[in-house]
Amino acid sequence: MSYSFTVRGADKATALALAKEKMDEVVRQQPLHVADRDAALAAAATVINVMPDDATKDVVLALNGYVSAVVDKGGEVASLSAVAQGCSVSYVAR
């Protein structure tokens, strides 16, 4: 299961809030991502906070990732077999 999305906000806090909403949407559509939701949002917060504040520009935050699982004979997730996450942040003109 994979996801990829971009959000745009007037500041870092808004971009992070929008990313949280999108990750919650991903989890609703792909429940397996409950396993990496918090880690993805923590990584996004870490990366976005590297950037200095710039009140003259919008913040664009992009997140992507995937989770693979081992499924048992009953069709239940037995364990995760792979997890990948990526995020980037940039400023763009309003």
C-alpha positions as CSV (number, residue, x, y, z in Angstrom):
1,M,0.0,0.0,0.0
2,S,1.4,3.4,-0.9
3,Y,0.5,7.0,-0.7
4,S,1.8,10.3,-2.2
5,F,0.4,13.8,-1.7
6,T,1.3,17.4,-1.5
7,V,-0.2,20.2,0.6
8,R,0.2,23.9,0.5
9,G,-0.3,26.3,3.4
10,A,0.4,29.9,4.3
11,D,2.8,28.8,7.0
12,K,4.5,25.7,8.5
13,A,1.8,25.1,11.1
14,T,-0.9,25.2,8.4
15,A,1.0,22.9,6.1
16,L,1.5,20.4,8.9
17,A,-2.2,20.5,9.9
18,L,-3.2,19.9,6.2
19,A,-0.7,17.0,6.0
20,K,-2.3,15.4,9.2
21,E,-5.7,15.6,7.5
22,K,-4.4,14.0,4.4
23,M,-2.6,11.2,6.3
24,D,-5.9,10.6,8.2
25,E,-7.6,10.3,4.8
26,V,-4.9,7.8,3.7
27,V,-5.5,5.7,6.8
28,R,-9.2,5.7,6.2
29,Q,-8.7,4.5,2.6
30,Q,-5.8,2.1,3.4
31,P,-6.0,1.0,7.1
32,L,-2.6,-0.6,7.0
33,H,-1.1,2.9,7.1
34,V,-2.1,3.2,10.7
35,A,1.3,1.5,11.2
36,D,3.3,4.4,9.8
37,R,1.0,7.4,10.1
38,D,2.7,8.8,13.2
39,A,6.2,8.2,11.9
40,A,5.4,10.0,8.6
41,L,3.9,13.0,10.4
42,A,6.9,13.1,12.8
43,A,9.3,13.1,9.9
44,A,7.3,15.8,8.2
45,A,7.5,18.0,11.3
46,T,11.2,17.4,11.6
47,V,11.9,18.3,8.0
48,I,9.6,21.3,7.9
49,N,11.2,22.7,11.1
50,V,14.6,22.8,9.5
51,M,13.3,25.6,7.3
52,P,13.4,29.2,8.6
53,D,10.1,31.0,8.9
54,D,9.2,33.1,5.8
55,A,5.9,35.0,6.1
56,T,6.1,36.1,2.5
57,K,5.8,32.7,0.9
58,D,3.6,29.6,1.1
59,V,4.9,26.3,2.4
60,V,4.6,23.2,0.2
61,L,5.0,19.9,2.0
62,A,5.1,16.6,0.1
63,L,4.8,13.2,1.7
64,N,5.1,9.7,0.2
65,G,5.6,6.2,1.4
66,Y,4.6,2.6,1.4
67,V,4.0,-0.3,3.7
68,S,4.2,-4.0,2.8
69,A,2.8,-6.7,5.0
70,V,3.0,-10.4,5.4
71,V,-0.5,-11.8,5.4
72,D,-1.3,-15.1,7.2
73,K,-3.5,-17.9,5.7
74,G,-6.6,-16.3,7.2
75,G,-6.0,-13.0,5.4
76,E,-4.9,-11.1,8.5
77,V,-1.7,-9.0,8.6
78,A,0.9,-11.0,10.5
79,S,3.7,-8.5,10.3
80,L,5.2,-5.7,8.3
81,S,7.8,-6.6,5.7
82,A,8.8,-3.2,4.4
83,V,8.2,0.5,5.2
84,A,9.4,3.5,3.3
85,Q,8.8,7.2,3.9
86,G,9.8,10.4,2.2
87,C,9.1,14.0,2.7
88,S,10.2,17.3,1.3
89,V,9.4,21.0,2.0
90,S,9.8,24.1,0.0
91,Y,8.7,27.7,-0.1
92,V,6.8,29.0,-3.1
93,A,5.6,32.5,-4.1
94,R,2.0,33.3,-3.0
